[in-house]
């Protein structure tokens, strides 16, 4: 078994290209708690955010990040379970709920909700982030708490994960919002018209200010509360060769738009480096799984042989008369 894994690791070392910056002390590792065959390097991702915050003089505690490389489904988080006021990000799960009802035939593009057709609601809420119409959609679905309870179906988090502020005041975490966007990406046919409208949102702002050469389906959030706390976020699907999902949530960050755009550009670079590594990683994973299947087959054959031998020894010898 040790020899087999050594061969698999040698294949990785011989085929995966690695870029090391001058100030990079920790390169990372292949595989981690993120998955047995994970492609992500947690230390490299941590360094992206830490180094950016340090260069800009930002408080690391006031930013949270969720990243998913869709080619493998691997995810990574930074301060993932800090609760922030969601601002307009909540409009994504609201319209996902209505999209499912549209898919089921319960409503149509011309169904009037508070005088607005669903087609108009998608345009005004997802593209132009209209607050009053978004509230009208929520009231059509149910109470605020009932609506937010329905959001939970789009994430894979236990019930006790959610704090009361989630239900009462629309507080989200980067982990929650990233999982919502994963569901939207992985099951796009389940939510007609949602991604299509997000692709047109904020064409020169937020993530799009950091990346201009690929399509991005994004939804921002921006709000200052009565205590003067500034919440600025963005979440989106970035359509590089192998798309990645990114959520960035900030509080009192200062120059939030620049921070969000700058970090998105850094994660694009990282995702493109993964694209270059992906063929070798897939081959290494195939070889590792093949070796594991062979090991299990040999182990099962050994156990079967031992059981047969034990049964033969236990059988009584024939009696000669």
C-alpha positions as CSV (number, residue, x, y, z in Angstrom):
1,X,0.0,0.0,0.0
2,X,2.8,2.4,0.9
3,X,4.5,1.7,-2.5
4,X,1.3,2.4,-4.4
5,X,0.7,5.7,-2.7
6,X,4.4,6.6,-3.3
7,X,3.9,6.0,-7.0
8,X,0.8,8.2,-7.1
9,X,2.6,11.0,-5.3
10,X,5.6,10.7,-7.6
11,X,3.1,11.1,-10.6
12,X,1.8,14.3,-9.0
13,X,5.3,15.6,-8.4
14,X,6.4,14.9,-11.9
15,X,3.4,16.4,-13.7
16,X,1.9,19.3,-11.6
17,X,3.5,22.7,-12.2
18,X,4.0,24.9,-9.1
19,X,4.6,28.6,-8.8
20,X,6.3,29.9,-5.6
21,X,6.4,33.6,-4.8
22,X,9.6,35.1,-3.3
23,X,7.8,35.7,0.1
24,X,6.0,32.3,0.1
25,X,7.1,30.2,3.0
26,X,4.4,27.5,3.0
27,X,3.5,26.0,-0.3
28,X,0.6,23.8,0.8
29,X,-0.2,20.1,0.4
30,X,-2.1,17.8,-1.9
31,X,-5.2,16.6,-0.1
32,X,-6.4,17.7,3.3
33,X,-9.5,17.8,5.4
34,X,-11.1,19.3,2.2
35,X,-11.1,15.8,0.6
36,X,-8.9,12.8,0.1
37,X,-7.9,13.8,-3.3
38,X,-8.4,17.6,-2.9
39,X,-6.7,19.8,-5.5
40,X,-6.7,22.9,-3.3
41,X,-3.7,24.2,-1.4
42,X,-5.2,25.7,1.8
43,X,-2.0,27.5,2.8
44,X,-1.7,29.1,-0.6
45,X,-5.4,30.3,-0.4
46,X,-4.8,31.6,3.1
47,X,-1.8,33.5,1.9
48,X,-3.8,35.2,-0.9
49,X,-6.1,36.8,1.6
50,X,-3.6,37.4,4.4
51,X,-1.1,39.0,2.1
52,X,-3.7,41.2,0.5
53,X,-5.0,42.4,3.8
54,X,-1.5,43.1,5.1
55,X,-0.5,45.0,1.9
56,X,-3.6,47.2,2.2
57,X,-3.5,47.5,6.0
58,X,-6.9,45.8,6.4
59,X,-8.2,44.0,9.5
60,X,-8.4,40.3,8.7
61,X,-11.2,39.8,11.1
62,X,-13.5,42.0,9.0
63,X,-13.5,39.9,5.9
64,X,-14.8,36.4,5.1
65,X,-14.3,34.4,1.9
66,X,-15.8,31.3,0.3
67,X,-14.2,29.7,-2.7
68,X,-15.3,26.7,-4.8
69,X,-13.4,25.2,-7.7
70,X,-16.3,23.7,-9.6
71,X,-14.2,21.3,-11.7
72,X,-13.7,19.2,-8.6
73,X,-16.2,20.7,-6.1
74,X,-13.4,21.4,-3.6
75,X,-14.2,24.4,-1.3
76,X,-12.1,26.6,0.9
77,X,-13.2,29.2,3.5
78,X,-11.7,32.2,5.3
79,X,-13.6,33.3,8.5
80,X,-16.5,31.4,7.1
81,X,-18.9,31.5,10.0
82,X,-18.9,35.2,10.9
83,X,-22.5,36.6,10.5
84,X,-22.9,39.8,8.5
85,X,-26.0,41.7,7.5
86,X,-26.6,40.3,4.0
87,X,-27.8,43.5,2.3
88,X,-29.0,42.7,-1.2
89,X,-27.4,39.2,-1.3
90,X,-30.7,37.8,0.0
91,X,-32.3,38.5,-3.4
92,X,-30.6,35.4,-4.8
93,X,-32.4,32.8,-2.7
94,X,-35.7,34.8,-2.9
95,X,-35.7,34.5,-6.6
96,X,-34.5,30.9,-6.5
97,X,-37.7,30.1,-4.6
98,X,-39.8,31.8,-7.2
99,X,-37.8,30.1,-10.0
100,X,-38.6,26.7,-8.6
101,X,-42.3,27.5,-8.5
102,X,-42.0,28.7,-12.1
103,X,-40.3,25.4,-13.0
104,X,-43.1,23.5,-11.3
105,X,-45.8,25.4,-13.3
106,X,-47.2,27.1,-10.2
107,X,-46.5,30.5,-11.7
108,X,-45.6,31.8,-15.1
109,X,-43.7,34.8,-16.5
110,X,-46.9,36.7,-16.6
111,X,-48.1,35.9,-13.0
112,X,-48.7,39.2,-11.2
113,X,-47.1,39.6,-7.8
114,X,-47.9,43.0,-6.3
115,X,-48.6,44.2,-9.8
116,X,-45.3,42.9,-11.1
117,X,-44.8,39.9,-13.5
118,X,-42.2,37.3,-12.7
119,X,-40.3,38.3,-15.8
120,X,-40.2,41.9,-14.6
121,X,-39.3,40.9,-11.1
122,X,-36.2,38.9,-12.3
123,X,-35.1,41.9,-14.3
124,X,-35.6,44.6,-11.6
125,X,-34.4,42.5,-8.6
126,X,-31.5,40.4,-10.0
127,X,-30.2,42.9,-12.5
128,X,-31.0,46.3,-10.9
129,X,-31.4,45.2,-7.3
130,X,-34.7,46.9,-6.6
131,X,-35.4,46.8,-2.9
132,X,-39.2,47.4,-2.8
133,X,-39.9,44.8,-5.4
134,X,-37.7,42.3,-3.6
135,X,-39.6,42.9,-0.4
136,X,-42.9,42.3,-2.3
137,X,-41.6,38.9,-3.5
138,X,-40.7,37.9,0.1
139,X,-44.2,38.9,1.3
140,X,-45.7,36.8,-1.5
141,X,-43.7,33.8,-0.3
142,X,-44.6,34.3,3.4
143,X,-43.3,36.1,6.5
144,X,-39.6,37.2,6.6
145,X,-38.8,34.3,8.9
146,X,-40.7,31.8,6.8
147,X,-38.9,33.0,3.7
148,X,-35.5,32.8,5.3
149,X,-36.3,29.3,6.6
150,X,-36.9,28.3,2.9
151,X,-33.4,29.6,2.0
152,X,-31.9,26.8,4.1
153,X,-32.8,24.2,1.5
154,X,-30.1,25.7,-0.8
155,X,-27.3,25.1,1.7
156,X,-26.1,21.9,3.3
157,X,-25.8,23.1,6.9
158,X,-27.4,21.7,10.1
159,X,-30.3,23.4,11.7
160,X,-28.4,24.5,14.7
161,X,-25.9,26.4,12.4
162,X,-28.4,29.3,12.0
163,X,-28.5,32.0,14.6
164,X,-31.6,34.1,15.4
165,X,-30.2,37.1,13.4
166,X,-30.5,34.9,10.3
167,X,-34.3,34.7,10.8
168,X,-34.9,38.2,12.2
169,X,-32.5,40.4,10.3
170,X,-31.2,38.5,7.3
171,X,-27.7,37.9,8.5
172,X,-25.6,35.5,6.3
173,X,-22.2,33.9,6.4
174,X,-19.7,33.3,3.6
175,X,-20.2,29.5,4.1
176,X,-24.0,29.8,3.7
177,X,-23.9,32.1,0.7
178,X,-21.2,30.1,-1.1
179,X,-23.3,26.9,-0.7
180,X,-26.3,28.7,-2.0
181,X,-24.4,29.7,-5.1
182,X,-23.0,26.1,-5.5
183,X,-26.6,24.9,-5.6
184,X,-27.5,27.5,-8.2
185,X,-24.5,26.5,-10.3
186,X,-24.9,22.7,-10.0
187,X,-28.6,22.7,-10.5
188,X,-29.1,25.6,-12.9
189,X,-32.0,24.0,-14.7
190,X,-33.9,23.9,-11.4
191,X,-33.8,27.7,-11.2
192,X,-34.7,29.1,-14.7
193,X,-33.6,32.6,-15.6
194,X,-31.7,33.3,-12.3
195,X,-28.2,32.9,-13.6
196,X,-29.1,34.5,-16.9
197,X,-30.1,37.7,-15.1
198,X,-27.2,37.7,-12.7
199,X,-24.8,37.7,-15.7
200,X,-26.1,41.2,-16.5
201,X,-25.8,42.6,-13.0
202,X,-23.3,45.4,-12.2
203,X,-21.4,45.1,-15.5
204,X,-18.4,47.3,-14.3
205,X,-18.5,47.0,-10.6
206,X,-17.6,44.6,-7.7
207,X,-16.1,41.4,-9.2
208,X,-16.4,42.8,-12.7
209,X,-14.1,45.6,-11.7
210,X,-11.4,43.0,-11.0
211,X,-12.0,40.7,-14.0
212,X,-13.1,42.1,-17.4
213,X,-12.4,39.2,-19.8
214,X,-14.8,36.5,-18.6
215,X,-18.5,36.4,-17.8
216,X,-19.6,36.7,-14.1
217,X,-23.0,36.0,-12.6
218,X,-22.9,38.1,-9.5
219,X,-25.0,39.7,-6.8
220,X,-23.6,42.4,-4.5
221,X,-24.8,43.6,-1.1
222,X,-24.1,47.1,0.2
223,X,-25.6,48.7,3.3
224,X,-24.7,51.0,6.2
225,X,-26.8,50.4,9.3
226,X,-28.0,52.8,12.0
227,X,-24.8,52.2,14.0
228,X,-22.6,53.3,11.1
229,X,-21.4,49.8,10.3
230,X,-20.7,49.4,6.6
231,X,-21.5,46.0,5.0
232,X,-20.2,45.4,1.5
233,X,-20.3,42.0,-0.2
234,X,-20.3,40.2,-3.5
235,X,-21.0,36.6,-4.5
236,X,-20.8,35.1,-7.9
237,X,-20.0,32.5,-10.5
238,X,-16.9,33.4,-12.5
239,X,-16.8,31.6,-15.8
240,X,-13.1,30.9,-16.4
241,X,-12.2,27.7,-18.2
242,X,-13.4,25.8,-15.2
243,X,-15.7,28.2,-13.4
244,X,-15.2,29.1,-9.7
245,X,-17.6,30.4,-7.2
246,X,-16.5,33.2,-4.9
247,X,-18.1,34.9,-2.0
248,X,-16.5,37.9,-0.3
249,X,-18.2,39.6,2.7
250,X,-16.8,42.6,4.5
251,X,-17.6,44.9,7.4
252,X,-16.1,48.4,7.9
253,X,-13.3,47.5,5.5
254,X,-12.8,50.8,3.8
255,X,-12.4,51.0,0.0
256,X,-14.6,47.9,0.0
257,X,-15.2,47.9,-3.7
258,X,-11.5,48.0,-4.4
259,X,-10.9,45.1,-1.9
260,X,-13.6,43.0,-3.5
261,X,-12.3,43.6,-7.0
262,X,-8.7,43.1,-6.1
263,X,-9.3,39.8,-4.3
264,X,-11.5,38.5,-7.1
265,X,-8.6,39.1,-9.5
266,X,-6.2,37.2,-7.2
267,X,-8.6,34.2,-7.0
268,X,-9.0,34.3,-10.7
269,X,-5.2,33.8,-11.0
270,X,-5.3,31.0,-8.5
271,X,-8.2,29.3,-10.3
272,X,-6.3,29.5,-13.6
273,X,-3.3,27.9,-12.0
274,X,-5.6,25.0,-10.9
275,X,-6.8,24.7,-14.5
276,X,-3.2,24.1,-15.6
277,X,-2.8,21.4,-12.9
278,X,-6.2,19.7,-13.4
279,X,-5.2,17.1,-16.1
280,X,-2.3,15.8,-14.0
281,X,-4.5,15.9,-10.8
282,X,-7.2,13.9,-12.6
283,X,-4.7,11.3,-13.7
284,X,-3.2,11.1,-10.3
285,X,-6.7,10.6,-8.8
286,X,-7.6,8.0,-11.4
287,X,-4.4,6.1,-10.6
288,X,-5.0,6.4,-6.8
289,X,-8.6,5.2,-7.1
290,X,-7.4,2.3,-9.4
291,X,-4.8,1.3,-6.8
292,X,-7.3,1.5,-4.0
293,X,-9.8,-0.7,-5.9
294,X,-7.0,-3.3,-6.6
295,X,-6.0,-3.2,-2.9
296,X,-9.6,-3.8,-1.8
297,X,-10.1,-6.6,-4.3
298,X,-6.9,-8.3,-3.1
299,X,-7.9,-7.9,0.5
300,X,-11.4,-9.4,-0.2
301,X,-9.7,-12.3,-2.0
302,X,-7.4,-12.9,0.9
303,X,-10.3,-12.9,3.4
304,X,-12.3,-15.2,1.2
305,X,-9.4,-17.6,1.0
306,X,-8.8,-17.6,4.7
307,X,-12.5,-18.2,5.4
308,X,-12.6,-21.1,2.9
309,X,-9.4,-22.6,4.5
310,X,-11.0,-22.3,8.0
311,X,-14.2,-24.0,6.8
312,X,-12.3,-26.8,5.3
313,X,-10.3,-27.5,8.5
314,X,-13.5,-27.4,10.5
315,X,-15.3,-30.1,8.4
316,X,-15.1,-33.6,10.0
317,X,-13.1,-36.3,8.3
318,X,-15.0,-39.1,6.6
319,X,-15.6,-42.3,8.5
320,X,-14.3,-45.6,6.9
321,X,-16.4,-48.7,7.6
